[in-house]
Amino acid sequence: MLADATPLTSANMKATIAGEVRREVERHLASGGTVPARGQNFEITLRQRDGEQKLQIENDWVTVDNGAVTAFDIDAYLRFVTKTAALKNVPAFDRTANSGNVGTDGENSLFGAAAQPYSNFSAFGWDNNEVEGDGSGADDTGQDWLAYTAGDGAGAGAGAGATLAEQIRLINPMTYLRTDAKAAPYWYIRHGMIDRDTSFAVEVALATAVRMDNDVNSVDFRMPWMAPHSGDYDVTEAYAWLARVLEDAGDPAAR
């Protein structure tokens, strides 16, 4: 377990997220960036498919002085993040064949039997499946989510439901961390500071679990400054990290 791996609980989750944000603000200041005074506006540029969107949102959550955060309001920060973009429609991910949605989302195509183009993978999506004959949902199997994934009874749920539950387990890195499975020794994890498509708790929990795995040598986790739910904002940084890791690891043939 790495030295900075403090056990994470529901009681300290919010404080842990706050600590990561504070560190990112101070990294931003150390790199020459600025932070508006309380009551002044952050100027944020979001790059979108149809061009750029410029936002001005009041700073009511952080105070800095001489390169350090001197006051921080986590609840105000979370409200600030909600102002940067509208949430996705509900449900956001397991939405194929329910809630009037048409087409197949990529998340759903990850699950199901070989003969299925998709499967719902959550209780809501499963129990509210609206498409008859797609092999997914209580409407086709006669079983609600809990019964199906438990493999209770005869029929379709007996084997296929347990298989679906296993698919869900296997895609989760938490399944393997701190077990007999061998974890990668170096991890690079990023979650944008204003990314509201995925909960901050998800990435903080992942980074904490990785740090607590005895196979792990280092974890490079950050919440990049004013980065939304996007990619390619850190390509140069990621390759620099990779170069350092390879240099640190040395020649495997020499081991």
Secondary structure per residue as TSV (DSSP state, phi and psi in degrees):
chain	resnum	aa	ss	phi	psi
A	1	M	-	360.0	134.6
A	2	L	-	-71.4	155.1
A	3	A	T	-62.9	-29.1
A	4	D	T	-91.8	15.6
A	5	A	-	-91.5	82.9
A	6	T	-	-80.8	129.2
A	7	P	-	-53.7	137.8
A	8	L	-	-101.7	133.1
A	9	T	-	-132.8	169.8
A	10	S	T	-62.9	-27.0
A	11	A	T	-72.8	-32.6
A	12	N	T	-110.3	8.4
A	13	M	H	-59.9	-49.1
A	14	K	H	-62.7	-41.2
A	15	A	H	-65.7	-34.8
A	16	T	H	-66.8	-43.5
A	17	I	H	-60.7	-44.2
A	18	A	H	-59.1	-40.8
A	19	G	H	-62.7	-39.6
A	20	E	H	-65.3	-40.6
A	21	V	H	-66.2	-43.8
A	22	R	H	-58.2	-43.4
A	23	R	H	-62.8	-38.0
A	24	E	H	-67.8	-39.4
A	25	V	H	-59.8	-43.6
A	26	E	H	-71.7	-31.7
A	27	R	H	-64.3	-41.3
A	28	H	H	-60.8	-44.4
A	29	L	H	-64.8	-41.7
A	30	A	H	-64.6	-27.1
A	31	S	T	-86.2	4.9
A	32	G	T	100.8	1.6
A	33	G	-	-75.8	167.8
A	34	T	-	-124.0	159.0
A	35	V	-	-129.6	127.0
A	36	P	-	-64.1	150.5
A	37	A	-	-65.5	159.9
A	38	R	T	-55.4	134.0
A	39	G	T	92.9	-18.1
A	40	Q	S	-91.7	171.6
A	41	N	E	-101.7	139.6
A	42	F	E	-74.3	139.0
A	43	E	E	-109.4	112.0
A	44	I	E	-118.1	132.0
A	45	T	E	-109.8	119.9
A	46	L	E	-104.5	126.2
A	47	R	E	-90.7	120.7
A	48	Q	E	-123.7	170.5
A	49	R	T	-60.7	-32.9
A	50	D	T	-99.7	19.3
A	51	G	E	123.4	-159.8
A	52	E	E	-103.2	145.9
A	53	Q	E	-119.8	126.1
A	54	K	E	-104.8	128.1
A	55	L	E	-117.1	146.2
A	56	Q	E	-125.5	114.6
A	57	I	E	-129.9	132.9
A	58	E	E	-64.5	140.2
A	59	N	-	-84.7	106.1
A	60	D	-	-124.4	20.0
A	61	W	S	-131.6	-14.8
A	62	V	E	-141.4	140.3
A	63	T	E	-124.2	133.2
A	64	V	E	-124.6	153.2
A	65	D	E	-153.2	126.5
A	66	N	T	54.4	43.5
A	67	G	T	81.4	7.1
A	68	A	E	-130.9	151.9
A	69	V	E	-79.5	122.4
A	70	T	E	-105.4	-17.7
A	71	A	E	-152.5	140.4
A	72	F	E	-149.9	130.9
A	73	D	-	-117.4	103.9
A	74	I	H	-64.6	-38.6
A	75	D	H	-66.5	-40.8
A	76	A	H	-66.3	-36.9
A	77	Y	H	-61.2	-45.3
A	78	L	H	-63.2	-37.5
A	79	R	H	-65.4	-38.0
A	80	F	H	-58.4	-44.8
A	81	V	H	-61.9	-37.9
A	82	T	H	-66.6	-19.5
A	83	K	T	-82.8	-10.0
A	84	T	S	-83.3	-22.9
A	85	A	S	-164.3	151.9
A	86	A	-	-73.2	145.8
A	87	L	-	-66.6	155.4
A	88	K	-	-65.5	159.1
A	89	N	-	-62.0	155.3
A	90	V	S	-98.9	132.5
A	91	P	S	-75.5	152.2
A	92	A	S	-84.7	-31.0
A	93	F	S	-119.3	-62.0
A	94	D	S	-81.1	74.4
A	95	R	-	-121.5	1.9
A	96	T	T	-67.6	130.9
A	97	A	T	69.8	19.7
A	98	N	S	-144.1	164.5
A	99	S	T	57.8	26.6
A	100	G	T	79.4	4.8
A	101	N	-	-75.6	141.6
A	102	V	-	-116.0	159.8
A	103	G	S	82.9	178.5
A	104	T	-	-119.5	123.7
A	105	D	-	-81.3	151.1
A	106	G	H	-59.9	-35.7
A	107	E	H	-59.9	-42.0
A	108	N	H	-70.6	-29.3
A	109	S	H	-72.7	-7.6
A	110	L	T	-76.6	-17.6
A	111	F	S	-117.5	161.6
A	112	G	S	113.8	173.5
A	113	A	-	-77.6	169.0
A	114	A	T	-58.5	-32.2
A	115	A	T	-88.6	1.0
A	116	Q	-	-103.2	137.5
A	117	P	S	-75.2	-19.8
A	118	Y	-	-166.2	170.2
A	119	S	-	-151.3	146.6
A	120	N	-	-69.7	151.6
A	121	F	-	-134.9	18.5
A	122	S	S	-139.6	161.4
A	123	A	H	-60.0	-43.9
A	124	F	H	-64.2	-50.4
A	125	G	H	-60.2	-41.5
A	126	W	H	-66.9	-52.1
A	127	D	H	-70.2	-16.2
A	128	N	T	-112.9	17.2
A	129	N	-	-59.4	131.9
A	130	E	-	-111.5	-1.3
A	131	V	-	-104.1	110.0
A	132	E	T	-72.9	135.4
A	133	G	T	89.7	2.4
A	134	D	S	-87.3	-1.3
A	135	G	S	80.0	0.4
A	136	S	-	-118.9	141.9
A	137	G	S	101.3	162.9
A	138	A	H	-64.7	-26.1
A	139	D	H	-64.8	-31.6
A	140	D	H	-96.0	-34.1
A	141	T	H	-96.2	-17.3
A	142	G	S	74.4	12.3
A	143	Q	-	-130.4	138.4
A	144	D	-	-74.1	176.7
A	145	W	H	-58.0	-48.1
A	146	L	H	-64.0	-43.8
A	147	A	H	-67.3	-41.5
A	148	Y	H	-65.1	-50.8
A	149	T	H	-71.9	-18.1
A	150	A	H	-80.9	-13.5
A	151	G	T	73.8	25.3
A	152	D	-	-71.6	143.4
A	153	G	S	76.9	-174.6
A	154	A	S	-93.4	179.6
A	155	G	S	85.8	-157.2
A	156	A	H	-59.2	-34.5
A	157	G	I	-73.8	-18.3
A	158	A	I	-60.6	-44.9
A	159	G	I	-110.6	-44.0
A	160	A	I	-64.4	-36.5
A	161	G	I	-65.6	-41.8
A	162	A	H	-65.4	-35.0
A	163	T	H	-65.5	-41.9
A	164	L	H	-62.3	-43.1
A	165	A	H	-60.8	-37.8
A	166	E	H	-69.4	-38.1
A	167	Q	H	-58.8	-44.9
A	168	I	H	-62.5	-41.2
A	169	R	H	-64.3	-40.9
A	170	L	H	-71.7	-25.7
A	171	I	T	-83.1	-4.5
A	172	N	-	-94.3	116.6
A	173	P	G	-60.0	-25.2
A	174	M	G	-60.5	-23.9
A	175	T	G	-60.9	-32.9
A	176	Y	T	-102.4	-24.1
A	177	L	T	-68.2	142.3
A	178	R	T	59.2	36.1
A	179	T	S	-126.9	-170.4
A	180	D	S	-71.5	-13.3
A	181	A	S	-65.3	143.8
A	182	K	-	-84.1	118.6
A	183	A	-	-88.6	150.9
A	184	A	-	-60.9	141.9
A	185	P	S	-77.5	-20.4
A	186	Y	E	-127.1	133.0
A	187	W	E	-130.4	139.2
A	188	Y	E	-124.9	113.7
A	189	I	E	-128.4	130.6
A	190	R	E	-131.3	141.3
A	191	H	-	-143.1	114.6
A	192	G	-	-53.6	143.9
A	193	M	T	-64.8	-24.6
A	194	I	T	-121.0	26.9
A	195	D	-	-78.6	111.0
A	196	R	-	-108.9	8.9
A	197	D	S	-78.8	-25.4
A	198	T	S	-131.2	139.9
A	199	S	-	-61.6	140.1
A	200	F	H	-57.9	-31.1
A	201	A	H	-61.9	-31.5
A	202	V	H	-63.4	-51.2
A	203	E	H	-72.3	-36.2
A	204	V	H	-63.5	-41.4
A	205	A	H	-64.2	-41.9
A	206	L	H	-62.3	-49.7
A	207	A	H	-59.9	-39.8
A	208	T	H	-66.2	-44.5
A	209	A	H	-63.1	-39.3
A	210	V	H	-63.2	-45.5
A	211	R	H	-60.4	-27.0
A	212	M	T	-90.1	0.5
A	213	D	-	-87.6	129.0
A	214	N	T	-67.4	-16.3
A	215	D	T	-78.9	-13.8
A	216	V	-	-89.1	130.4
A	217	N	-	-91.2	-37.9
A	218	S	E	-156.7	150.9
A	219	V	E	-130.9	120.0
A	220	D	E	-103.3	95.4
A	221	F	E	-117.8	131.2
A	222	R	E	-146.7	159.8
A	223	M	-	-114.9	85.9
A	224	P	-	-53.1	141.4
A	225	W	T	-52.7	118.9
A	226	M	T	50.1	30.9
A	227	A	-	-87.9	129.3
A	228	P	-	-85.2	-165.5
A	229	H	S	-75.3	97.2
A	230	S	-	-161.7	-176.3
A	231	G	S	-138.9	177.2
A	232	D	S	66.8	13.8
A	233	Y	S	-86.1	-9.1
A	234	D	S	-134.0	29.3
A	235	V	H	-59.0	-48.9
A	236	T	H	-61.5	-43.3
A	237	E	H	-63.7	-41.5
A	238	A	H	-65.1	-41.1
A	239	Y	H	-68.8	-34.9
A	240	A	H	-64.1	-41.5
A	241	W	H	-61.1	-45.0
A	242	L	H	-61.0	-41.2
A	243	A	H	-62.3	-40.5
A	244	R	H	-65.6	-41.1
A	245	V	H	-63.6	-44.2
A	246	L	H	-64.5	-37.4
A	247	E	H	-66.9	-40.7
A	248	D	H	-67.5	-38.0
A	249	A	H	-70.5	-31.3
A	250	G	-	75.6	-171.3
A	251	D	-	-80.6	115.6
A	252	P	G	-62.8	-26.4
A	253	A	G	-67.6	-20.8
A	254	A	G	-87.8	-2.4
A	255	R	-	-79.5	360.0
